[in-house]
């Protein structure tokens, strides 16, 4: 009787683990491969734009710590490795001028401010303005604007 009891416990334990894993997959949305590609692309664009926003915030911190080289590298990464991946999408959504304005703010103006070692307040004002434009870009790629 003891052997049957032990085997039954193992079966119940294994069943509980499998059931738990199945419910976790359902809650997390696994197995939803039929989702439209546009949503996946849109999320990818949002991720690039959010990364750019985070990098610009880090730029401010590095600049404040007088790490001007690090601040400039973060700015370059925000543009080259993130925003540049979204430019075409913004153009396809009819926002060519908006895209060029944001590109100019990130690639040229911000870099120049860092190289000129402007006052922290001036740099932060520019980063905040750029951040607001990035939020607008997120709305555009999500289709909410």
GUMARRO-103248 format. One record per residue: residue number from 1; residue in one letter; chain; x, y, z of N, C-alpha, C in turn. Coordinates in Angstrom, 1 decimal. Each point is the difference from the previous one (the first is absolute). Example, Ala and Ser with C-alpha at 12.3 -4.5 7.8 and 13.67 -1.06 7.14 Angstrom:
BEGIN
1 a A 13.2 -5.7 7.8 -0.9 1.2 0.0 0.9 1.2 0.0
2 s A -0.4 1.1 -0.7 0.9 1.1 0.0 -0.8 1.1 0.8
//
This chain:
BEGIN
1 x A 0.8 -1.2 0.0 -0.8 1.2 0.0 0.9 1.3 0.0
2 x A 1.1 -0.1 0.7 0.9 1.1 0.1 0.5 0.4 -1.4
3 x A 0.4 -1.0 -0.8 0.6 0.2 -1.3 -1.1 0.7 -1.0
4 x A -1.2 -0.4 0.1 -1.1 0.6 -0.8 -0.1 1.4 0.4
5 x A 0.0 0.3 1.3 -0.2 1.4 0.5 1.1 0.9 -0.5
6 x A 1.3 -0.5 0.0 1.1 0.8 -0.5 -0.1 0.3 -1.5
7 x A -0.4 -1.1 -0.8 -0.2 0.2 -1.4 -1.1 1.0 -0.3
8 x A -1.1 -0.1 0.8 -1.1 1.0 -0.2 0.5 1.4 0.3
9 x A 0.8 0.2 1.0 0.5 1.3 0.3 0.8 0.6 -1.1
10 x A 0.9 -0.9 -0.6 0.8 0.5 -1.1 -0.9 0.4 -1.2
11 x A -1.0 -0.8 -0.3 -0.9 0.3 -1.1 -0.7 1.3 0.2
12 x A -0.5 0.2 1.3 -0.7 1.3 0.3 1.0 1.1 -0.1
13 x A 1.2 -0.1 0.5 1.0 1.0 -0.1 0.3 0.4 -1.5
14 x A 0.3 -1.0 -0.8 0.3 0.2 -1.4 -1.2 0.7 -0.7
15 x A -1.2 -0.5 0.3 -1.2 0.6 -0.6 -0.1 1.5 0.4
16 x A 0.2 0.3 1.3 -0.1 1.3 0.4 1.1 0.9 -0.7
17 x A 1.2 -0.5 -0.2 1.0 0.8 -0.6 -0.4 0.3 -1.5
18 x A -0.5 -1.1 -0.7 -0.4 0.2 -1.4 -1.2 0.9 -0.1
19 x A -0.9 -0.1 0.9 -1.2 0.9 0.0 0.4 1.5 0.2
20 x A 0.9 0.1 1.0 0.5 1.4 0.3 0.7 0.6 -1.2
21 x A 0.9 -0.8 -0.6 0.7 0.5 -1.2 -1.0 0.4 -1.1
22 x A -1.0 -0.8 -0.2 -1.0 0.2 -1.1 -0.7 1.4 0.3
23 x A -0.4 0.2 1.2 -0.7 1.2 0.4 0.9 1.2 -0.2
24 x A 1.3 -0.1 0.4 1.0 1.1 -0.1 0.1 0.3 -1.5
25 x A 0.1 -0.9 -0.9 0.1 0.2 -1.4 -1.2 0.8 -0.5
26 x A -1.2 -0.4 0.4 -1.2 0.7 -0.4 0.0 1.4 0.5
27 x A 0.4 0.3 1.2 0.0 1.3 0.6 1.0 0.9 -0.7
28 x A 1.2 -0.6 -0.4 1.0 0.8 -0.7 -0.2 0.1 -1.5
29 x A -1.0 -0.7 -0.5 -0.3 0.2 -1.4 0.9 -0.8 -0.9
30 x A 0.6 -1.1 0.4 0.7 -0.9 -0.8 -0.9 -0.6 -1.0
31 x A 0.5 -0.4 -1.2 -0.8 -0.7 -1.0 -0.9 1.0 -0.8
32 x A 0.3 1.2 0.0 -0.8 1.0 -0.8 0.7 0.4 -1.2
33 x A 0.5 -1.0 -0.8 0.8 0.3 -1.1 -0.8 0.7 -1.1
34 x A -1.3 -0.1 0.0 -0.9 0.6 -1.0 -0.2 1.5 0.1
35 x A 0.7 0.6 0.9 -0.1 1.5 0.2 0.5 0.6 -1.3
36 x A -0.6 1.1 -0.4 0.4 0.7 -1.3 1.4 0.5 0.1
37 x A 0.8 -0.1 -1.1 1.4 0.5 0.0 0.1 1.4 0.4
38 x A -1.0 0.8 -0.5 0.1 1.5 0.3 0.1 0.3 1.5
39 x A -0.7 -0.7 0.8 0.1 0.2 1.5 1.4 -0.3 0.5
40 x A 0.6 -1.1 -0.5 1.3 -0.3 0.4 1.0 1.1 -0.4
41 x A -0.1 0.4 -1.3 0.8 1.1 -0.5 -0.2 1.3 0.8
42 x A -1.2 0.3 0.3 -0.3 1.2 0.7 0.6 0.0 1.4
43 x A -0.1 -1.2 0.6 0.6 -0.1 1.4 1.5 0.1 -0.1
44 x A 0.6 -0.5 -1.1 1.5 0.1 -0.2 0.4 1.5 -0.1
45 x A -0.8 0.8 -0.8 0.2 1.4 -0.2 -0.1 0.7 1.4
46 x A -1.0 -0.3 0.7 -0.2 0.6 1.4 1.2 -0.3 0.8
47 x A 0.5 -1.2 0.0 1.2 -0.4 0.8 1.2 0.9 -0.4
48 x A 0.2 0.1 -1.3 1.1 0.9 -0.4 -0.1 1.4 0.5
49 x A -1.3 0.5 -0.1 -0.2 1.4 0.5 0.1 0.1 1.5
50 x A -0.4 -1.0 0.7 0.1 0.0 1.5 1.5 -0.1 0.4
51 x A 0.7 -0.8 -0.8 1.5 -0.1 0.3 0.7 1.4 -0.2
52 x A -0.4 0.6 -1.1 0.6 1.4 -0.3 -0.4 0.9 1.2
53 x A -1.2 0.0 0.5 -0.4 0.9 1.1 0.9 -0.3 1.2
54 x A 0.2 -1.3 0.3 0.8 -0.4 1.2 1.4 0.4 -0.2
55 x A 0.6 -0.1 -1.2 1.3 0.4 -0.2 0.2 1.5 0.1
56 x A -1.0 0.7 -0.4 0.1 1.5 0.1 0.0 0.4 1.5
57 x A -0.8 -0.7 0.8 0.0 0.3 1.4 1.3 -0.3 0.6
58 x A 0.6 -1.1 -0.4 1.4 -0.3 0.5 1.0 1.0 -0.5
59 x A -0.2 0.5 -1.2 0.9 1.1 -0.5 0.0 1.2 1.0
60 x A -1.1 0.4 0.5 -0.1 1.1 0.9 0.8 -0.3 1.3
61 x A -0.1 -1.3 0.5 0.8 -0.4 1.2 1.5 0.1 -0.3
62 x A 0.4 -0.6 -1.1 1.4 0.0 -0.3 0.6 1.4 -0.2
63 x A -0.8 0.9 -0.6 0.4 1.4 -0.3 0.1 0.7 1.4
64 x A -0.9 -0.3 0.9 0.0 0.6 1.3 1.3 -0.4 0.8
65 x A 0.4 -1.2 -0.3 1.3 -0.6 0.6 1.2 0.4 -0.7
66 x A -0.1 0.9 -1.0 1.1 0.5 -0.8 0.6 -1.1 -0.9
67 x A -0.7 -1.0 -0.2 0.4 -1.0 -0.9 -0.5 0.3 -1.4
68 x A 0.6 1.0 -0.7 -0.5 0.5 -1.2 0.1 -1.0 -1.2
69 x A 1.1 -0.8 0.1 0.2 -1.1 -1.0 -1.1 -1.0 0.1
70 x A -0.3 -0.4 1.2 -1.0 -1.0 0.3 -1.4 0.5 -0.4
71 x A -0.2 1.3 0.3 -1.3 0.6 -0.4 -0.2 0.0 -1.5
72 x A 1.1 0.3 -0.7 -0.1 0.1 -1.5 -0.2 -1.5 -0.5
73 x A 0.7 -0.9 0.5 -0.2 -1.4 -0.4 -1.4 -0.5 0.2
74 x A -0.6 0.3 1.1 -1.4 -0.3 0.3 -0.9 0.6 -1.0
75 x A 0.2 1.3 -0.4 -0.8 0.7 -1.0 0.2 -0.7 -1.3
76 x A 1.2 -0.4 -0.4 0.2 -0.7 -1.3 -0.8 -1.3 0.0
77 x A 0.1 -0.7 1.1 -0.7 -1.3 0.1 -1.5 0.2 -0.1
78 x A -0.5 1.0 0.7 -1.4 0.3 -0.1 -0.5 0.2 -1.4
79 x A 0.8 0.7 -0.8 -0.3 0.2 -1.3 0.3 -1.1 -1.0
80 x A 1.2 -0.4 0.0 0.5 -1.1 -1.0 -0.6 -1.3 0.2
81 x A 0.0 -0.5 1.3 -0.5 -1.3 0.3 -1.5 -0.1 0.3
82 x A -0.6 1.1 0.1 -1.4 -0.1 0.4 -0.9 0.9 -1.0
83 x A 0.1 1.3 0.1 -0.9 0.8 -0.8 0.1 -0.3 -1.5
84 x A 1.2 -0.2 -0.5 0.2 -0.3 -1.4 -0.8 -1.2 -0.5
85 x A -0.3 -0.9 0.9 -0.9 -1.2 -0.4 -1.4 0.4 -0.2
86 x A -0.4 1.2 0.5 -1.4 0.4 -0.1 -0.3 1.0 -1.0
87 x A 1.1 0.6 -0.6 -0.2 1.1 -0.9 -0.9 -0.4 -1.2
88 x A 0.3 -1.1 -0.6 -0.8 -0.4 -1.1 -1.5 -0.2 0.3
89 x A -0.3 -0.5 1.2 -1.3 -0.2 0.4 -0.8 1.3 0.2
90 x A 0.7 1.0 0.5 -0.6 1.3 0.2 -0.2 0.6 -1.4
91 x A 0.9 -0.2 -0.9 -0.2 0.6 -1.4 -1.2 -0.7 -0.7
92 x A -0.1 -1.3 0.2 -1.2 -0.7 -0.6 -1.3 0.4 0.6
93 x A 0.0 0.5 1.2 -1.2 0.5 0.6 -0.2 1.5 -0.3
94 x A 0.7 0.5 -1.0 -0.2 1.4 -0.4 0.6 1.0 0.8
95 x A 1.0 -0.3 0.8 0.6 1.0 0.9 1.5 0.3 -0.3
96 x A 0.2 0.2 -1.3 1.4 0.3 -0.4 0.6 1.2 0.7
97 x A -0.7 1.1 0.0 0.6 1.2 0.7 0.2 -0.2 1.5
98 x A -1.0 -0.7 0.6 0.1 -0.3 1.4 1.2 -0.8 0.3
99 x A 0.2 -1.1 -0.8 1.2 -0.9 0.1 1.3 0.8 -0.1
100 x A 0.1 0.9 -1.0 1.2 0.8 -0.3 0.3 0.9 1.2
101 x A -1.1 0.6 0.5 0.2 0.9 1.2 0.5 -0.7 1.2
102 x A -0.5 -1.2 0.3 0.4 -0.8 1.1 1.5 -0.5 -0.2
103 x A 0.2 -0.4 -1.3 1.4 -0.5 -0.3 1.0 1.2 0.2
104 x A -0.3 1.2 -0.4 0.8 1.1 0.2 0.3 0.3 1.5
105 x A -1.1 0.0 0.7 0.1 0.2 1.5 0.9 -1.0 0.7
106 x A 0.0 -1.2 -0.5 0.8 -1.1 0.7 1.4 0.0 -0.5
107 x A 0.1 0.0 -1.3 1.3 -0.2 -0.7 0.9 1.2 0.0
108 x A -0.6 1.2 -0.2 0.9 1.1 -0.1 -0.1 1.0 1.2
109 x A -1.2 0.4 0.3 -0.1 1.0 1.1 0.5 -0.5 1.3
110 x A -0.5 -1.2 0.4 0.4 -0.5 1.3 1.5 -0.2 0.1
111 x A 0.6 -0.6 -1.1 1.4 -0.2 0.0 0.8 1.3 0.1
112 x A -0.5 1.0 -0.7 0.7 1.4 0.1 -0.1 0.5 1.4
113 x A -1.2 -0.1 0.6 -0.1 0.5 1.4 1.0 -0.7 0.9
114 x A 0.2 -1.3 -0.2 0.9 -0.7 0.9 1.5 0.4 -0.3
115 x A 0.3 0.1 -1.3 1.4 0.5 -0.3 0.2 1.4 0.4
116 x A -1.0 0.8 0.1 0.2 1.4 0.4 0.0 0.1 1.6
117 x A -0.3 -1.1 0.6 -0.1 -0.1 1.5 -0.9 1.2 0.5
118 x A -1.2 0.0 -0.5 -0.9 1.0 0.4 -0.5 -0.2 1.5
119 x A -0.7 0.9 0.5 -0.6 -0.2 1.4 -0.9 -1.2 0.0
120 x A 0.0 -0.7 1.2 -0.8 -1.2 0.1 -1.5 0.3 -0.2
121 x A -0.4 1.2 0.4 -1.5 0.3 -0.2 -0.3 0.1 -1.5
122 x A 0.9 0.6 -0.8 -0.2 0.1 -1.4 -0.1 -1.4 -0.7
123 x A 1.0 -0.9 0.4 0.0 -1.3 -0.5 -1.3 -0.8 0.4
124 x A -0.4 0.1 1.2 -1.2 -0.7 0.5 -1.2 0.5 -0.7
125 x A -0.1 1.3 -0.3 -1.1 0.6 -0.7 -0.1 -0.7 -1.4
126 x A 1.2 -0.1 -0.7 0.0 -0.6 -1.3 -0.4 -1.5 0.1
127 x A 0.6 -0.7 0.9 -0.4 -1.4 0.2 -1.5 -0.2 0.3
128 x A -0.6 0.9 0.8 -1.4 -0.1 0.3 -0.8 0.3 -1.3
129 x A 0.4 0.9 -0.8 -0.7 0.3 -1.2 0.1 -1.2 -1.0
130 x A 1.2 -0.6 -0.1 0.2 -1.1 -0.8 -0.8 -1.2 0.5
131 x A -0.1 -0.2 1.3 -0.7 -1.0 0.6 -1.5 0.1 -0.3
132 x A -0.5 1.2 0.0 -1.4 0.3 -0.3 -0.3 -0.4 -1.5
133 x A 0.9 0.2 -0.9 -0.1 -0.4 -1.4 0.1 -1.5 -0.1
134 x A 0.8 -0.6 0.8 0.1 -1.5 -0.1 -1.3 -0.6 0.5
135 x A -0.7 0.6 1.0 -1.3 -0.5 0.5 -1.0 0.2 -1.2
136 x A 0.1 1.1 -0.7 -0.9 0.2 -1.1 0.3 -1.0 -1.1
137 x A 1.2 -0.4 -0.2 0.4 -1.0 -1.0 -0.6 -1.4 0.4
138 x A 0.1 -0.3 1.3 -0.6 -1.2 0.5 -1.5 -0.1 -0.3
139 x A -0.7 1.1 0.2 -1.4 0.1 -0.3 -0.3 -0.2 -1.5
140 x A 0.9 0.5 -0.8 -0.1 -0.1 -1.5 0.1 -1.5 -0.4
141 x A 1.1 -0.7 0.5 0.2 -1.4 -0.4 -1.0 -0.9 0.6
142 x A -0.6 0.4 1.1 -1.1 -0.8 0.6 -1.3 0.2 -0.8
143 x A -0.1 1.2 -0.7 -1.2 0.3 -0.7 -1.0 0.7 0.8
144 x A 0.5 0.6 1.2 -1.0 0.6 0.9 0.0 1.5 -0.2
145 x A 0.7 0.5 -1.0 0.0 1.5 -0.2 -0.6 0.3 -1.4
//
